[in-house]
Amino acid sequence: MTTELRGKSAIVGTGHAGFGEAHGLTAYDVMAQSALAALGDAGLKLSDVDGLFCTMMEDSMPALMAAEYLGIQPRFIDGTMSGGSSFVNYLTSATMALDAGLCDVALIVYGSNQRTASGRLVTASRPPAYEAPYNPRYPISAYAMAAARHMHEYGTTREQLADVAVAARAWAQHNPEAFERGPLTREDVLGARMVGDPLTVRDCCLVTDGGGAIVMVRADRARDFPKAPVYVLGSAAESSHRQISQMKDFTVTAARDSGARAFAAAGVTPADIQAVELYDAFTINTILFLEDLGFCAKGEGGAFVEGGRIAPGGVLPVNTNGGGLSCVHPGMYGIFTVIEAARQIRGDAPGIQLEDIDLALAHGNGGVLSSQVTAILGSQNTL
């Protein structure tokens, strides 16, 4: 996104459905319930939607299927699939479509019944040809390699990784929508079942059902809706590889580039951000993204998250809903980073509502640290 698009679109509705376990519902059922919740939040109807942005875990033509399920005939659709980063990336394509007059009401939507359908992390991707012979356990093996390399190069410890999970749980304990709200200590994380050295099961995201939806309009209409608008100030994407074996440096992600361009488009810096919502599929993600997005120097992420520094009351609020580690993770988590960032700015977050939030960052991750998308969202005060 360029500076010309800064503040040209706004989020005017958010919604979700099926958090945790959605027994008896299909993924498209959950998607539809999320869409209706977001439209209701915006005071709109399905018939108002003429732009649809959707991808699903199990379908090769998700936008077409979603439109048919919802009973709408949108003028503009986008079903681009880049994994969990897709939904943050849709902020850019929706903004461009709205600004060009290709649609007037954009609906970004997702749903999954992964937990009740299978109970495990699943992927529709083919096994990478040059990695499959080693029988990796995807996606855990890929992230374990990144964690191990970061530990080797920078002295990051398993205790620091555990502190990421403990911080996420501390936020989730205040969020009635979070799937996991029980106590969690560093010792609990370290002593949990090892699933991919150095990551234990508590270093890994949840496997839940759930769906989310976002409604966007042009900025010139944004103040006509019931809730305070949340403006898209800047967003950018960067892709570096598909297979983890092709990642040039396991300790540096494309978030370094997506973040720099998103900040430039928004005209702000990391120091200006008041809430950070990251795709925390694994504890190493949070450390890598905090470094690459400029909240701390490369190699200092472990120390940055240590001892509750990103937990409630810490120096930087990170994943204020509990994240994918403790709130919800239905196959792909990216849309929930945007929803939580928007709700913090609007002032109606379900958990701990931070005070006077004008700027928040949402960051999506797709594949195995493959696709990175960063978005800066702001209140009316930031225009």
LOGUZA-39772 format. One record per residue (C-alpha): x, y, z; residue number from 0. Coordinates in nm, 2 decimals, decimal comma. Layout:
(lumpa (X Y Z) NUM);
...
This chain:
(lumpa (0,00 0,00 0,00) 0);
(lumpa (0,13 0,35 -0,09) 1);
(lumpa (0,09 0,67 0,10) 2);
(lumpa (-0,18 0,77 -0,15) 3);
(lumpa (-0,41 0,50 0,00) 4);
(lumpa (-0,34 0,61 0,36) 5);
(lumpa (-0,68 0,64 0,54) 6);
(lumpa (-0,88 0,58 0,23) 7);
(lumpa (-1,07 0,28 0,38) 8);
(lumpa (-1,20 0,19 0,72) 9);
(lumpa (-1,32 -0,11 0,92) 10);
(lumpa (-1,68 -0,04 1,03) 11);
(lumpa (-1,78 -0,39 1,15) 12);
(lumpa (-1,62 -0,70 1,31) 13);
(lumpa (-1,76 -1,03 1,40) 14);
(lumpa (-1,68 -1,39 1,49) 15);
(lumpa (-1,85 -1,72 1,56) 16);
(lumpa (-1,78 -2,08 1,67) 17);
(lumpa (-1,49 -2,00 1,90) 18);
(lumpa (-1,35 -2,32 2,05) 19);
(lumpa (-1,58 -2,59 1,94) 20);
(lumpa (-1,86 -2,55 1,69) 21);
(lumpa (-2,03 -2,89 1,71) 22);
(lumpa (-2,25 -2,99 1,42) 23);
(lumpa (-2,14 -2,69 1,20) 24);
(lumpa (-1,94 -2,70 0,88) 25);
(lumpa (-1,66 -2,45 0,81) 26);
(lumpa (-1,90 -2,26 0,58) 27);
(lumpa (-2,16 -2,25 0,86) 28);
(lumpa (-1,91 -2,09 1,09) 29);
(lumpa (-1,80 -1,85 0,81) 30);
(lumpa (-2,16 -1,74 0,75) 31);
(lumpa (-2,23 -1,68 1,12) 32);
(lumpa (-1,92 -1,47 1,14) 33);
(lumpa (-2,03 -1,27 0,83) 34);
(lumpa (-2,37 -1,20 0,98) 35);
(lumpa (-2,22 -1,10 1,31) 36);
(lumpa (-1,99 -0,84 1,14) 37);
(lumpa (-2,26 -0,71 0,92) 38);
(lumpa (-2,49 -0,67 1,22) 39);
(lumpa (-2,21 -0,49 1,40) 40);
(lumpa (-2,20 -0,24 1,11) 41);
(lumpa (-2,58 -0,21 1,07) 42);
(lumpa (-2,57 -0,37 0,73) 43);
(lumpa (-2,74 -0,66 0,55) 44);
(lumpa (-2,60 -0,94 0,32) 45);
(lumpa (-2,76 -0,76 0,03) 46);
(lumpa (-2,54 -0,46 0,09) 47);
(lumpa (-2,22 -0,66 0,03) 48);
(lumpa (-2,07 -0,62 -0,32) 49);
(lumpa (-1,71 -0,71 -0,25) 50);
(lumpa (-1,61 -1,05 -0,10) 51);
(lumpa (-1,27 -1,15 0,02) 52);
(lumpa (-1,24 -1,51 0,14) 53);
(lumpa (-1,02 -1,81 0,16) 54);
(lumpa (-1,08 -2,14 0,34) 55);
(lumpa (-0,87 -2,44 0,44) 56);
(lumpa (-1,05 -2,70 0,23) 57);
(lumpa (-1,16 -2,53 -0,09) 58);
(lumpa (-0,99 -2,43 -0,41) 59);
(lumpa (-1,25 -2,17 -0,50) 60);
(lumpa (-1,34 -2,03 -0,16) 61);
(lumpa (-1,47 -1,69 -0,26) 62);
(lumpa (-1,71 -1,84 -0,51) 63);
(lumpa (-1,83 -2,10 -0,26) 64);
(lumpa (-1,87 -1,84 0,01) 65);
(lumpa (-2,07 -1,61 -0,22) 66);
(lumpa (-2,30 -1,89 -0,31) 67);
(lumpa (-2,35 -2,00 0,05) 68);
(lumpa (-2,42 -1,64 0,16) 69);
(lumpa (-2,66 -1,60 -0,13) 70);
(lumpa (-2,49 -1,29 -0,27) 71);
(lumpa (-2,36 -1,19 -0,61) 72);
(lumpa (-2,06 -0,96 -0,54) 73);
(lumpa (-1,92 -0,73 -0,81) 74);
(lumpa (-1,56 -0,80 -0,69) 75);
(lumpa (-1,41 -1,11 -0,53) 76);
(lumpa (-1,06 -1,21 -0,41) 77);
(lumpa (-0,98 -1,56 -0,29) 78);
(lumpa (-0,60 -1,52 -0,30) 79);
(lumpa (-0,45 -1,78 -0,06) 80);
(lumpa (-0,12 -1,71 0,11) 81);
(lumpa (-0,20 -1,90 0,43) 82);
(lumpa (-0,28 -1,72 0,75) 83);
(lumpa (-0,15 -1,39 0,61) 84);
(lumpa (-0,43 -1,38 0,35) 85);
(lumpa (-0,67 -1,19 0,56) 86);
(lumpa (-0,43 -0,91 0,65) 87);
(lumpa (-0,34 -0,89 0,28) 88);
(lumpa (-0,71 -0,85 0,20) 89);
(lumpa (-0,70 -0,51 0,37) 90);
(lumpa (-0,49 -0,39 0,09) 91);
(lumpa (-0,69 -0,54 -0,20) 92);
(lumpa (-1,02 -0,43 -0,03) 93);
(lumpa (-0,88 -0,08 0,01) 94);
(lumpa (-0,78 -0,07 -0,36) 95);
(lumpa (-1,12 -0,21 -0,48) 96);
(lumpa (-1,31 0,04 -0,26) 97);
(lumpa (-1,09 0,33 -0,37) 98);
(lumpa (-1,14 0,24 -0,74) 99);
(lumpa (-1,51 0,21 -0,70) 100);
(lumpa (-1,51 -0,16 -0,78) 101);
(lumpa (-1,72 -0,22 -0,47) 102);
(lumpa (-1,89 -0,02 -0,19) 103);
(lumpa (-1,90 -0,27 0,09) 104);
(lumpa (-1,62 -0,52 0,13) 105);
(lumpa (-1,66 -0,83 0,35) 106);
(lumpa (-1,35 -1,02 0,45) 107);
(lumpa (-1,45 -1,36 0,60) 108);
(lumpa (-1,32 -1,69 0,72) 109);
(lumpa (-1,45 -2,00 0,90) 110);
(lumpa (-1,31 -2,34 1,01) 111);
(lumpa (-1,44 -2,64 1,20) 112);
(lumpa (-1,09 -2,79 1,23) 113);
(lumpa (-1,11 -2,90 1,59) 114);
(lumpa (-1,45 -3,08 1,57) 115);
(lumpa (-1,38 -3,22 1,22) 116);
(lumpa (-1,03 -3,36 1,29) 117);
(lumpa (-0,89 -3,23 1,61) 118);
(lumpa (-0,54 -3,16 1,47) 119);
(lumpa (-0,35 -2,92 1,25) 120);
(lumpa (-0,42 -3,00 0,89) 121);
(lumpa (-0,30 -2,87 0,56) 122);
(lumpa (-0,42 -2,91 0,20) 123);
(lumpa (-0,07 -2,84 0,07) 124);
(lumpa (0,14 -3,11 -0,11) 125);
(lumpa (0,44 -3,23 0,09) 126);
(lumpa (0,75 -3,03 -0,03) 127);
(lumpa (0,94 -3,25 -0,28) 128);
(lumpa (1,28 -3,20 -0,12) 129);
(lumpa (1,17 -3,22 0,24) 130);
(lumpa (0,92 -3,51 0,23) 131);
(lumpa (1,19 -3,78 0,23) 132);
(lumpa (1,29 -3,67 0,58) 133);
(lumpa (0,93 -3,72 0,72) 134);
(lumpa (0,90 -3,38 0,89) 135);
(lumpa (0,60 -3,31 1,11) 136);
(lumpa (0,45 -3,01 0,94) 137);
(lumpa (0,42 -2,73 1,03) 138);
(lumpa (0,59 -2,79 1,37) 139);
(lumpa (0,92 -2,92 1,23) 140);
(lumpa (0,97 -2,60 1,03) 141);
(lumpa (0,92 -2,37 1,32) 142);
(lumpa (1,13 -2,59 1,55) 143);
(lumpa (1,42 -2,54 1,31) 144);
(lumpa (1,37 -2,16 1,33) 145);
(lumpa (1,36 -2,17 1,71) 146);
(lumpa (1,67 -2,39 1,73) 147);
(lumpa (1,86 -2,16 1,50) 148);
(lumpa (1,77 -1,85 1,69) 149);
(lumpa (1,88 -2,02 2,01) 150);
(lumpa (2,21 -2,12 1,85) 151);
(lumpa (2,29 -1,78 1,70) 152);
(lumpa (2,16 -1,54 1,98) 153);
(lumpa (2,15 -1,74 2,29) 154);
(lumpa (1,77 -1,74 2,31) 155);
(lumpa (1,65 -1,98 2,58) 156);
(lumpa (1,36 -2,22 2,61) 157);
(lumpa (1,26 -2,02 2,92) 158);
(lumpa (1,22 -1,71 2,70) 159);
(lumpa (1,02 -1,90 2,45) 160);
(lumpa (0,80 -2,02 2,74) 161);
(lumpa (0,75 -1,66 2,85) 162);
(lumpa (0,57 -1,58 2,52) 163);
(lumpa (0,32 -1,85 2,59) 164);
(lumpa (0,28 -1,74 2,95) 165);
(lumpa (0,22 -1,38 2,84) 166);
(lumpa (-0,05 -1,49 2,59) 167);
(lumpa (-0,23 -1,69 2,86) 168);
(lumpa (-0,22 -1,39 3,10) 169);
(lumpa (-0,41 -1,18 2,84) 170);
(lumpa (-0,65 -1,47 2,77) 171);
(lumpa (-0,73 -1,51 3,13) 172);
(lumpa (-0,91 -1,17 3,11) 173);
(lumpa (-1,09 -1,26 2,78) 174);
(lumpa (-1,42 -1,45 2,82) 175);
(lumpa (-1,40 -1,54 2,45) 176);
(lumpa (-1,06 -1,72 2,48) 177);
(lumpa (-1,05 -2,10 2,46) 178);
(lumpa (-0,78 -2,15 2,72) 179);
(lumpa (-0,80 -1,94 3,03) 180);
(lumpa (-0,64 -2,16 3,29) 181);
(lumpa (-0,32 -2,08 3,48) 182);
(lumpa (0,00 -2,14 3,29) 183);
(lumpa (0,36 -2,10 3,42) 184);
(lumpa (0,70 -2,11 3,26) 185);
(lumpa (0,75 -2,45 3,43) 186);
(lumpa (0,42 -2,57 3,28) 187);
(lumpa (0,55 -2,49 2,93) 188);
(lumpa (0,89 -2,63 2,98) 189);
(lumpa (0,76 -2,95 3,13) 190);
(lumpa (0,49 -3,01 2,87) 191);
(lumpa (0,52 -3,29 2,60) 192);
(lumpa (0,79 -3,22 2,35) 193);
(lumpa (0,65 -3,22 2,00) 194);
(lumpa (0,95 -3,08 1,80) 195);
(lumpa (1,26 -2,99 1,99) 196);
(lumpa (1,29 -2,72 2,13) 197);
(lumpa (0,91 -2,67 2,11) 198);
(lumpa (0,67 -2,83 2,36) 199);
(lumpa (0,30 -2,86 2,30) 200);
(lumpa (0,26 -2,53 2,50) 201);
(lumpa (0,48 -2,36 2,25) 202);
(lumpa (0,23 -2,44 1,98) 203);
(lumpa (-0,09 -2,28 1,89) 204);
(lumpa (-0,43 -2,41 1,98) 205);
(lumpa (-0,64 -2,63 1,75) 206);
(lumpa (-0,99 -2,48 1,76) 207);
(lumpa (-1,30 -2,41 1,55) 208);
(lumpa (-1,39 -2,05 1,47) 209);
(lumpa (-1,45 -1,78 1,22) 210);
(lumpa (-1,41 -1,41 1,18) 211);
(lumpa (-1,53 -1,13 0,95) 212);
(lumpa (-1,45 -0,77 0,88) 213);
(lumpa (-1,66 -0,51 0,70) 214);
(lumpa (-1,49 -0,22 0,52) 215);
(lumpa (-1,61 0,09 0,34) 216);
(lumpa (-1,45 0,40 0,19) 217);
(lumpa (-1,34 0,66 0,44) 218);
(lumpa (-1,59 0,91 0,32) 219);
(lumpa (-1,88 0,69 0,45) 220);
(lumpa (-1,70 0,55 0,75) 221);
(lumpa (-1,86 0,78 1,01) 222);
(lumpa (-2,21 0,69 0,90) 223);
(lumpa (-2,21 0,36 1,09) 224);
(lumpa (-2,29 0,27 1,45) 225);
(lumpa (-1,93 0,20 1,57) 226);
(lumpa (-1,63 0,42 1,56) 227);
(lumpa (-1,44 0,36 1,23) 228);
(lumpa (-1,09 0,21 1,23) 229);
(lumpa (-0,88 0,34 0,94) 230);
(lumpa (-0,63 0,14 0,73) 231);
(lumpa (-0,33 0,37 0,74) 232);
(lumpa (-0,08 0,14 0,58) 233);
(lumpa (-0,02 -0,22 0,48) 234);
(lumpa (0,24 -0,42 0,30) 235);
(lumpa (0,32 -0,78 0,21) 236);
(lumpa (0,65 -0,97 0,14) 237);
(lumpa (0,70 -1,33 0,05) 238);
(lumpa (1,04 -1,50 0,08) 239);
(lumpa (0,99 -1,87 0,01) 240);
(lumpa (0,75 -2,16 0,02) 241);
(lumpa (0,95 -2,45 0,16) 242);
(lumpa (1,14 -2,39 0,48) 243);
(lumpa (1,45 -2,55 0,32) 244);
(lumpa (1,45 -2,24 0,09) 245);
(lumpa (1,44 -1,98 0,36) 246);
(lumpa (1,78 -1,80 0,34) 247);
(lumpa (1,81 -1,73 0,71) 248);
(lumpa (1,58 -1,90 0,97) 249);
(lumpa (1,62 -1,61 1,20) 250);
(lumpa (1,51 -1,33 0,96) 251);
(lumpa (1,16 -1,32 0,81) 252);
(lumpa (1,01 -1,11 0,54) 253);
(lumpa (0,83 -0,91 0,81) 254);
(lumpa (1,14 -0,70 0,81) 255);
(lumpa (1,04 -0,57 0,47) 256);
(lumpa (0,66 -0,58 0,50) 257);
(lumpa (0,69 -0,39 0,83) 258);
(lumpa (0,92 -0,12 0,70) 259);
(lumpa (0,69 -0,05 0,40) 260);
(lumpa (0,37 -0,06 0,61) 261);
(lumpa (0,52 0,19 0,86) 262);
(lumpa (0,64 0,41 0,58) 263);
(lumpa (0,29 0,41 0,42) 264);
(lumpa (0,13 0,50 0,75) 265);
(lumpa (0,39 0,76 0,84) 266);
(lumpa (0,45 0,62 1,18) 267);
(lumpa (0,72 0,42 1,36) 268);
(lumpa (0,72 0,12 1,59) 269);
(lumpa (0,76 0,36 1,89) 270);
(lumpa (0,42 0,50 1,80) 271);
(lumpa (0,23 0,17 1,81) 272);
(lumpa (0,02 0,11 2,13) 273);
(lumpa (-0,10 -0,24 2,07) 274);
(lumpa (0,07 -0,52 1,87) 275);
(lumpa (-0,13 -0,82 1,74) 276);
(lumpa (0,10 -1,09 1,59) 277);
(lumpa (0,04 -1,43 1,43) 278);
(lumpa (0,17 -1,64 1,71) 279);
(lumpa (0,13 -1,99 1,57) 280);
(lumpa (0,44 -2,09 1,78) 281);
(lumpa (0,63 -1,90 2,05) 282);
(lumpa (0,93 -1,83 1,82) 283);
(lumpa (0,70 -1,63 1,59) 284);
(lumpa (0,64 -1,36 1,84) 285);
(lumpa (1,02 -1,32 1,90) 286);
(lumpa (1,10 -1,32 1,53) 287);
(lumpa (0,83 -1,07 1,44) 288);
(lumpa (0,90 -0,83 1,73) 289);
(lumpa (1,26 -0,82 1,60) 290);
(lumpa (1,18 -0,79 1,23) 291);
(lumpa (0,91 -0,53 1,28) 292);
(lumpa (1,15 -0,31 1,47) 293);
(lumpa (1,03 -0,33 1,83) 294);
(lumpa (1,37 -0,46 1,93) 295);
(lumpa (1,70 -0,54 1,76) 296);
(lumpa (1,77 -0,87 1,59) 297);
(lumpa (1,88 -1,12 1,85) 298);
(lumpa (1,72 -0,93 2,14) 299);
(lumpa (1,37 -1,07 2,11) 300);
(lumpa (1,43 -1,33 2,38) 301);
(lumpa (1,53 -1,07 2,63) 302);
(lumpa (1,25 -0,84 2,51) 303);
(lumpa (0,97 -1,09 2,60) 304);
(lumpa (1,13 -1,21 2,92) 305);
(lumpa (0,97 -1,18 3,26) 306);
(lumpa (0,63 -1,05 3,15) 307);
(lumpa (0,74 -0,76 2,94) 308);
(lumpa (0,47 -0,83 2,67) 309);
(lumpa (0,21 -0,95 2,93) 310);
(lumpa (-0,05 -0,73 3,09) 311);
(lumpa (0,13 -0,45 3,27) 312);
(lumpa (0,44 -0,50 3,06) 313);
(lumpa (0,63 -0,25 2,84) 314);
(lumpa (0,44 -0,35 2,52) 315);
(lumpa (0,09 -0,50 2,49) 316);
(lumpa (0,13 -0,80 2,25) 317);
(lumpa (-0,16 -1,03 2,15) 318);
(lumpa (-0,41 -0,87 2,39) 319);
(lumpa (-0,68 -1,13 2,32) 320);
(lumpa (-0,45 -1,42 2,41) 321);
(lumpa (-0,34 -1,48 2,05) 322);
(lumpa (-0,33 -1,81 1,87) 323);
(lumpa (-0,16 -1,96 2,17) 324);
(lumpa (-0,45 -1,92 2,41) 325);
(lumpa (-0,75 -1,75 2,25) 326);
(lumpa (-0,83 -1,92 1,92) 327);
(lumpa (-0,66 -2,08 1,62) 328);
(lumpa (-0,89 -2,24 1,37) 329);
(lumpa (-0,64 -2,35 1,10) 330);
(lumpa (-0,55 -1,98 1,02) 331);
(lumpa (-0,53 -1,70 1,27) 332);
(lumpa (-0,46 -1,39 1,06) 333);
(lumpa (-0,81 -1,24 1,06) 334);
(lumpa (-0,82 -1,23 1,43) 335);
(lumpa (-0,51 -1,01 1,45) 336);
(lumpa (-0,71 -0,74 1,26) 337);
(lumpa (-1,02 -0,79 1,46) 338);
(lumpa (-0,85 -0,75 1,79) 339);
(lumpa (-0,65 -0,45 1,67) 340);
(lumpa (-0,97 -0,29 1,55) 341);
(lumpa (-1,15 -0,36 1,87) 342);
(lumpa (-0,87 -0,21 2,08) 343);
(lumpa (-0,89 0,11 1,88) 344);
(lumpa (-1,28 0,11 1,90) 345);
(lumpa (-1,26 0,06 2,27) 346);
(lumpa (-1,47 -0,26 2,28) 347);
(lumpa (-1,21 -0,54 2,32) 348);
(lumpa (-1,37 -0,83 2,51) 349);
(lumpa (-1,07 -0,88 2,74) 350);
(lumpa (-0,84 -0,61 2,88) 351);
(lumpa (-0,93 -0,29 2,70) 352);
(lumpa (-0,62 -0,07 2,68) 353);
(lumpa (-0,67 0,30 2,74) 354);
(lumpa (-0,68 0,56 2,46) 355);
(lumpa (-0,56 0,34 2,17) 356);
(lumpa (-0,51 0,53 1,85) 357);
(lumpa (-0,26 0,31 1,67) 358);
(lumpa (-0,24 -0,07 1,65) 359);
(lumpa (-0,05 -0,31 1,44) 360);
(lumpa (-0,18 -0,64 1,30) 361);
(lumpa (0,06 -0,89 1,14) 362);
(lumpa (-0,02 -1,20 0,95) 363);
(lumpa (0,21 -1,50 0,88) 364);
(lumpa (0,15 -1,76 0,61) 365);
(lumpa (0,30 -2,10 0,53) 366);
(lumpa (0,62 -2,18 0,72) 367);
(lumpa (0,73 -1,82 0,79) 368);
(lumpa (0,68 -1,78 0,41) 369);
(lumpa (0,44 -1,49 0,36) 370);
(lumpa (0,44 -1,18 0,59) 371);
(lumpa (0,18 -0,90 0,58) 372);
(lumpa (0,18 -0,60 0,82) 373);
(lumpa (-0,10 -0,35 0,86) 374);
(lumpa (-0,12 -0,03 1,06) 375);
(lumpa (-0,46 0,07 1,18) 376);
(lumpa (-0,57 0,40 1,34) 377);
(lumpa (-0,85 0,59 1,49) 378);
(lumpa (-1,00 0,91 1,36) 379);
(lumpa (-0,73 1,10 1,55) 380);
(lumpa (-0,46 0,96 1,33) 381);
(lumpa (-0,59 1,10 1,00) 382);
